[in-house]
Amino acid sequence: MTTPHSGATSAGDIGLGLVGCGAFGAYVLDAVACLPGLRIAAVADPDPVRARSLAAAHATDACGSLDELLARPDVQAVALATPPATHARMAVTALRAGRHVFCEKPLATTTEDAARVRDEAARAPGVLVVDHVLRYNPILRMLERLGAEGLLDPLRRFAFENDASDQDLGPGHWFWDPAHSGGILVEHGVHFFDAARALMGSEPQSVQATAVHREGGPADIVVATAVHPGGAVATHTHSFTHAHRCERQLMRLDYGFAEARVTGWIPTHATLTAWTDDAGAERWEQLPVRARDLLAVEGHTPYGDERVTVTVHRDAGSAEAAGGRGVSRSVPHRVDALVDLGGEPRKPYVYAQSVRAAFADLLRCARECGVPVADAHAGLTAVAVAEAATRSAATGRTERVDVPTAQGTSA
């Protein structure tokens, strides 16, 4: 990881104050320590030992609270690395103080609170970015680009399976307490509700969910199926029941004439299979020479060994029209493509760079008055889906996804 302050800073840099000096707070500071345009101004935590320890690691000052950070003129941006139930209150406080905000997901633990943050962000001078790291992942960004270019049809089905670890989540951990975390669908599921929304280009309309409880304990397996406009569907499965070494994740994306299989909750590897015509085959064959641009994410520094490989099997099928779901075309050529960021060993690097890219997005928008990729509305929508799914798991009914507008009605 980069050494703190190993790069030069200037008077025009934005000063960052971090709230929450636990393991994730330390991770965030390591990820952004040398990001151009940013300097670490101070850290805050009610535990003075943790605050002083992290402050010493980054040669900066320690504070005891968010209020202390906001009293400092050298803090122009605040990063929230605290438990989920604190996010909304702290984000609103920082925005009202005129600061930019980087908020760890979820934006809030309830739709009502997330809407309050969204509304505050809309009228505040500062920029708010939610740490939806999948928005800043090179593989998912490449898939979005291929869709925009027409090499991939609109996504019909998003299916994500997450066999996650509970090895470090003891019975008393805040993760299991909905009052603190919001529950699995809110605390963790928001990443993937948001990813589905980005890849599908639409907000879900309804959701049906099931929760399975371990004997005498909390829900540790949840499944949610969200229906998007146009008959598209996204299914999310999260199981916090595994040892670290047994974790595995798979995202399967059905584009009709093409399929992508993406591995890792921080994606580092993907395979694509597609059927196409002559013109499409030529375009697919050009992807390797475009790999740098296709995988580019501002603020995300390539490791250097990323690769895109494409093999076109010409005339692997008949030239006669093939059809499915009312779409018919001649697609005689099969494409096999691989996108590799270095596989599972590169996960820590890609994760840190995705956090860095989210901060770069915040800095860009602060300079240019732009809208972040993972903005407050994205954070609100993900929480609204998660809350509807949580209700559905409790009621056994399909629940409508209600995303409040700024006027307090539903969209």
C-alpha positions, 0 to 999 in steps of 0.5 A: 500500500502507498506510504502516506504523504509520499507524493507532493501536496499543494495549497489547492488540495482538498483536506480530508477528515476521516471519521471512524478509525477502525480497520476500514477507515485505515483501509480507506486512508491507505487507498487515497493517501497519494491521490492527486488533489487530496491531502489527509488533514485529520482523523476522528474517533471517540476511541482516542487510542484508535484515533491517535494510532491512525493519525500517527500512521498518516502524520496527521491530527487526531480528533474525538468527533465529527464536530471537532473535524468540522470545526477545522478550516483545513477539512473540506471533505469528510469520509464516513467509515462508521457503522451504517446506522450513523451514516445518514446523521453524519452525512447530513451534518457534514453537508450542512457544514458545507463539506464534501462527503464520501459515505461508506455504503449503505447511505442509510439504513432506511429509505426515509433517512437515505431520502433525507441525505439525498435531499440535503445533498441536492441543496448543499454546496458539497458533493456526496459520493457513496462507496458503491465500489462496483461502479468504479470496477474496470470490468463492470465499466467495460461491460457498460461500454460494450452495451452502449456500443451495441456489442451487448444487447440490453441485459435481460437477467442479472444473477448474483450468488455470494457465498461470503464468510462469517468467520469473523462475525461472532454472535455479538457483532454489529453486522447481525443487529438490524438496528446497527446494520440494517440487515444483510440486504441493506448492509451488503446487498446495496452493492449489488442492487446498485450494480444491477441498476447500473448494468440494466439502466433502470430502477427496479419496480418490485422485489420478492425476498426470502430470509433463512435464519440459522437455528436460534440465531439471525438471518444469514442467507437471503435471496431477493428477486427484483423485477425491472422494466421491460421484463428484466429481472435481477436475482441476488443471493447472499449467504454469510455462512462460510470460512474465509478460504471457502468464499466464492462469488459469481455474477451471471449476466444474460444478454440474450445472444451473449452471456458474461460470467464475472467472478469475485464480489470485487470483480477481477475476472470475466468470461463472455460468450456471444453469437454475432454476425460478420460486422460484429465479429470484426468489432469483437476482434478489435477489443484487445487493442482497445483494452486500456480504454475499455477498462479505464476508470478515472483514478483507478491505476492499472496494475499493468498486466490486465488483459482482454483476449478474444477468439472468434469461431467463424461459422460455428453455427448456421447462418439462418436466423436464430431467435429468442424472446421475439428477437431474430437475427443471423449470428453464425459466429461464436465469440469467446472473450476473457477479461482478466485483471489478475484474478483473485490474487489481485482483489486487494489491489482492485478493491483499493483502486476502486475506493481511490476512483470513487474519491477521484470522482468526488474531487472531479465533481467538486472541481467541475460541479458535476454529478458523481457516478455513485451519487446520493440518488444511487445510494437512496435507490439501493437502500429503497430496494434493500428495504423493500426486500427486507419487508418482503422477507418478513411478509412473504409478499412481493413488495413495491420499490418506492423511491421518494422524490425530492417532493416526498412523493414516490417515483 
